[in-house]
Amino acid sequence: MNSQMVIEFAKEGIYTVLMVSGPLLILALAVGLLVSIFQATTQIQEQTLAFIPKIVAVMIGMVFFGPWMLSNMVQFAANVFNNLNVLVG
């Protein structure tokens, strides 16, 4: 095993993490922005108001993006396990 292979696996792992977490983070960001705009226009300054819609949006996002996220994670894990003999030595 050489350093290039380790860097490649690390790169693939970081890419997988970004791809799996990205849709939910973008969804939470968009909902948070909409709630913030709503709070600014109505002058409601309740701090806990922003959390409930984000939690609901992320849960709904998990329902829609969950199978895709799971397949990406399983594909990465299978790739690591298939190349385990090369990684160990």
C-alpha positions in Angstrom: 0.0 0.0 0.0 1.4 3.4 -1.0 0.5 6.9 0.0 -1.4 7.5 -3.2 -3.9 4.8 -2.4 -4.5 6.2 1.1 -5.0 9.6 -0.4 -7.4 8.2 -2.9 -9.5 6.4 -0.2 -9.5 9.5 1.9 -10.6 11.6 -1.1 -13.4 9.1 -1.8 -14.5 9.1 1.8 -14.7 12.9 2.0 -16.6 13.0 -1.3 -19.0 10.4 0.0 -19.6 12.3 3.2 -20.3 15.5 1.3 -22.6 13.9 -1.1 -24.6 12.1 1.6 -24.9 15.1 4.0 -25.2 17.8 1.3 -28.9 17.5 0.4 -30.1 17.6 4.0 -27.8 20.5 4.9 -29.0 22.5 1.9 -32.6 21.7 2.8 -32.0 22.8 6.4 -30.3 26.0 5.1 -33.2 26.8 2.8 -35.8 26.3 5.4 -33.8 28.3 8.0 -33.5 31.1 5.5 -37.3 31.1 4.8 -38.1 31.1 8.5 -35.6 33.9 9.1 -37.2 36.0 6.3 -40.7 35.2 7.8 -39.5 36.3 11.3 -37.9 39.5 9.9 -41.1 40.5 8.0 -43.5 39.7 10.9 -41.1 40.9 13.6 -41.5 37.7 15.6 -38.2 37.2 17.5 -38.9 33.7 18.9 -35.6 31.8 18.9 -37.2 28.3 19.1 -39.4 29.0 16.0 -36.6 28.3 13.6 -35.9 24.8 15.0 -39.2 23.0 14.5 -39.5 23.7 10.7 -35.9 22.7 10.2 -36.3 19.4 12.1 -39.5 18.6 10.1 -37.8 19.5 6.8 -34.8 17.3 7.6 -37.1 14.4 8.6 -39.0 14.7 5.3 -35.7 15.0 3.5 -34.6 11.8 5.2 -37.6 10.0 3.8 -37.0 11.2 0.3 -33.2 11.1 0.2 -32.7 8.2 2.6 -32.5 5.3 0.1 -30.1 7.3 -2.1 -27.9 8.2 0.9 -27.9 4.6 2.1 -27.0 3.2 -1.3 -24.1 5.7 -1.5 -22.8 4.7 1.9 -23.2 1.0 1.2 -21.4 1.4 -2.1 -18.5 3.1 -0.3 -18.3 0.5 2.4 -18.4 -2.3 -0.1 -15.5 -0.6 -2.0 -13.5 -0.4 1.2 -14.2 -4.0 2.2 -13.4 -5.3 -1.3 -10.0 -3.5 -1.2 -9.3 -4.4 2.5 -6.7 -7.0 1.6 -4.8 -4.3 -0.3 -5.1 -1.8 2.5 -4.0 -4.1 5.2 -1.1 -5.5 3.4 
